[in-house]
Structure formats: C-alpha cells, structure tokens
C-alpha cells in the first residue's frame, strides 16, 4: 500500500507518542492543561497521547480496510465470539467485511454476557483523550458502559481539540434537539475511592479501544466511503 509522505509523518508521530506515554496511575498532565493554549500539533497525535496515558488502547488505521484487518486480528487473538452491537448500519458493515461473532443486541442479558461491544461515537476530544457519546445513537446509554470491553470506531474528521469544541460541534450537529445525555468517556472506568488505590473496570468497561480511521473531510461522500458514519 502506497502511503503519502504526510500520512507517514502522522504515523511516525503517533508511534513515537505511544512509546513515550505518561506512566499510570496518575498522569501528571491529566486534566491540567490550559484550554487557552493554542495547539499546533496534529490532533491525531494529541488524542493518541492523551488517550493512551489514560490506559486506552489506540489503533491508527490508514483506511477502513486496515481497520477491518486490525479488528479481525484482535478478535482472533482474544478469542472473542460474542460481539455486542446495537447500531444496525455498523453491524451490517462489520458482517459484510467478514467480522464474525457480531450480534445485534436487543437485551441487557446479551450485553452482560458479551465479550465486547462495538459502537461509533459523535466526536473525539484530542486534549483530554475523550470519546463524545450520546443517547441519540442507536447504542443508547448502556452499550459503552456495561460491556467488559468497549471498542469505538471513529474517523479523523471527528476530532476536535477541546471539550468546548466538542460541545459546539454537538450543537451544530443537533441544533435545538440536543440528546438527553451527552457523555465524555476518557479511557476505561477507574476509581481510587478506596485508600487511594487505583482500580480499573469498576463502574464501566475494563478496556477501551479506539480504532481511528484516516479520512479527510471531502472523503465522506466519495468513492463509497462514509459506510459507517
């Protein structure tokens, strides 16, 4: 596969950022950057660095074909057979691409007993490494919370820099009909309520994956793209 110089540069920056992730449990920069400092770095790099610092699993994909290959490899490696998905378009896309074990979720028992859930998202906030999720999605309020592993498929044109940019984008997308629930999910569930000991996966998924697919703004309606969102 031929990779342009600009895209290869993005990949190199992301690989470098991932190799230098801030150690856990308490990243020194988490939540303390000023929102008024202009950001000159690529949003993909900023998101990858912030998300992995929060124990998120980040996978950068040049296109949907690579995303399918990476996702199928992950499912085989972890021997998952029950993939919960409530989004009909996403489910049909994954099945059409040969991803096995994907089932349309209809009840809480299926969600509780699945190996992982797969959703899309509204936007990604680069500075905080957050997924912007809403009740307007077919996945609803519970799909990203109750599964032991949450997998989110997103595109680079969904990246915004800060929380305020995410809220502005939601207002532009939904207008006066904002969803009743908007969630900013930053990595796997974690708490340090008990004796300051960090515990992961108590109030939500123990692992969160983001498969970020390269897409330019002009690609959404060309060459059969925009298959998922």
C-alpha positions in Angstrom: 0.0 0.0 0.0 1.4 3.4 -1.0 1.4 5.8 1.9 1.8 9.6 1.3 4.6 11.5 3.0 2.1 13.4 5.2 0.3 10.3 6.3 3.6 8.5 7.1 4.6 11.5 9.1 1.4 11.3 11.2 2.1 7.6 11.8 5.6 8.2 12.9 4.4 10.9 15.4 1.8 8.6 16.8 4.2 5.7 17.2 6.6 8.0 19.0 3.9 9.3 21.3 2.7 5.9 22.1 6.2 4.8 23.0 6.6 7.7 25.4 3.2 7.5 27.1 3.0 9.0 30.6 3.1 6.3 33.3 -0.1 5.5 35.3 -1.9 5.5 37.6 -1.9 9.3 37.8 -0.7 11.0 34.6 0.9 14.3 35.6 -0.8 16.2 32.8 -4.3 14.7 33.1 -6.8 17.5 33.3 -4.3 20.3 34.0 -3.5 21.7 30.6 -4.8 25.2 29.9 -7.7 25.3 27.5 -6.4 28.7 26.2 -3.0 27.4 25.0 -3.1 27.1 21.2 -2.5 23.6 19.9 -0.1 23.3 16.9 0.3 19.5 16.9 -1.7 17.1 14.8 -5.0 16.3 16.6 -4.4 12.6 15.9 -1.1 12.8 17.9 -2.7 14.8 20.7 -5.6 12.3 21.1 -3.3 9.3 20.9 -1.0 10.6 23.6 -3.8 11.6 25.9 -5.9 8.5 25.4 -3.1 6.0 25.9 -2.0 7.9 29.1 -5.4 7.1 30.4 -4.9 3.3 29.7 -6.9 3.4 26.4 -5.9 1.1 23.6 -5.3 3.2 20.4 -5.2 1.8 16.9 -4.5 4.2 13.9 -5.7 2.9 10.6 -5.0 4.4 7.2 -8.4 3.3 5.8 -11.4 1.1 6.5 -9.7 -2.0 5.0 -6.8 -1.7 7.5 -9.3 -1.1 10.3 -11.2 -4.4 9.5 -7.9 -6.3 9.3 -6.8 -4.9 12.7 -10.2 -5.6 14.3 -10.4 -9.1 13.0 -6.9 -9.8 14.3 -7.8 -8.5 17.8 -10.9 -10.7 17.8 -8.9 -13.8 16.8 -6.1 -13.1 19.3 -8.5 -12.7 22.3 -10.8 -15.5 21.0 -14.0 -13.4 21.3 -17.1 -15.0 19.9 -19.9 -12.6 21.2 -19.6 -9.1 20.0 -22.5 -6.9 21.0 -23.7 -4.2 18.6 -26.9 -2.2 18.6 -26.1 0.0 15.6 -27.7 -1.6 12.5 -25.5 0.1 9.9 -22.3 -0.7 11.8 -23.3 -4.3 12.4 -24.2 -4.8 8.7 -20.9 -3.2 7.7 -18.8 -5.5 10.0 -20.6 -8.6 8.9 -20.2 -7.7 5.3 -16.5 -7.3 5.9 -16.2 -10.8 7.4 -16.1 -9.9 11.1 -17.6 -13.0 12.9 -19.4 -13.2 16.2 -21.2 -9.8 15.8 -24.7 -9.9 17.0 -27.4 -7.2 17.2 -28.1 -6.5 20.8 -31.6 -6.5 22.0 -31.5 -7.0 25.7 -29.4 -6.4 28.8 -28.6 -10.1 29.3 -26.8 -10.2 25.9 -24.9 -7.1 26.9 -23.9 -8.5 30.3 -22.7 -11.8 28.7 -20.8 -10.4 25.7 -17.0 -10.4 25.2 -17.0 -6.8 23.9 -19.3 -4.1 22.5 -18.7 -2.1 19.4 -20.0 1.4 18.8 -19.4 4.6 16.9 -19.2 8.0 18.6 -20.2 11.6 18.0 -16.7 13.1 18.3 -13.3 12.7 19.8 -11.7 15.3 22.1 -8.0 15.4 21.5 -6.8 17.3 24.5 -8.5 15.0 27.1 -8.4 11.8 25.1 -12.2 11.6 25.4 -15.0 9.9 23.4 -18.1 12.0 23.0 -21.1 9.7 23.2 -24.8 10.5 23.2 -28.2 8.9 23.7 -29.1 9.9 20.2 -27.0 6.9 18.9 -28.6 3.5 18.4 -26.1 2.3 21.0 -28.0 4.3 23.6 -26.9 4.9 27.1 -25.7 1.4 28.1 -23.7 -0.2 25.3 -20.4 1.6 26.0 -20.8 1.1 29.8 -21.9 -2.4 30.7 -19.7 -4.5 28.3 -16.3 -5.6 29.8 -14.6 -4.2 26.7 -15.7 -1.2 24.6 -14.5 -0.8 21.1 -15.1 2.6 19.3 -14.7 3.1 15.6 -14.1 6.7 14.7 -12.7 8.8 11.9 -10.1 11.6 11.9 -12.6 14.2 10.8 -14.5 13.7 14.0 -11.5 15.0 16.0 -11.9 18.3 17.9 -9.3 19.9 20.1 -11.1 20.7 23.4 -14.3 19.9 25.4 -15.8 23.3 24.4 -15.2 22.4 20.7 -17.0 19.1 21.2 -20.0 20.8 22.8 -20.0 23.4 19.9 -19.9 20.6 17.4 -22.8 18.8 19.1 -24.9 22.0 19.0 -24.1 22.4 15.3 -25.0 18.8 14.6 -28.2 18.6 16.6 -29.3 22.2 16.8 -32.2 22.7 19.3 -32.7 18.9 19.5 -29.7 18.1 21.7 -29.7 14.5 23.0 -30.9 14.0 26.6 -27.5 12.5 27.5 -24.0 13.6 26.3 -21.1 11.6 27.8 -17.4 12.4 27.7 -15.7 9.0 28.3 -12.0 9.1 28.9 -10.4 5.7 28.8 -11.5 2.6 30.9 -13.5 3.0 34.1 -11.3 3.7 37.1 -11.6 4.8 40.7 -9.3 5.5 43.6 -12.0 5.9 46.2 -10.7 3.1 48.4 -7.5 4.0 50.2 -6.3 5.9 47.1 -5.7 2.6 45.3 -6.4 2.8 41.6 -8.9 0.1 40.4 -9.9 -0.3 36.8 -13.2 -1.5 35.4 -15.4 -1.0 38.5 -18.1 1.3 37.1 -17.7 0.5 33.4 -15.5 -1.3 30.8 -12.1 -2.5 31.9 -10.6 -1.9 28.5 -11.5 0.7 25.8 -10.2 0.6 22.2 -10.4 3.3 19.7 -9.8 2.4 16.1 -9.2 5.8 14.4 -9.6 5.7 10.6 -7.9 8.3 8.4 -10.5 10.3 6.5 -10.4 13.7 5.0 -13.5 15.9 5.2 -14.0 15.7 1.5 -14.0 11.9 1.5 -17.3 11.4 3.2 -19.4 11.2 0.0 -16.8 10.0 -2.4 -15.7 6.5 -3.6 -18.2 4.6 -1.4 -16.9 6.0 1.8 -18.8 7.0 4.9 -20.1 3.4 5.2 -20.5 3.6 8.9 -21.0 7.2 10.0 
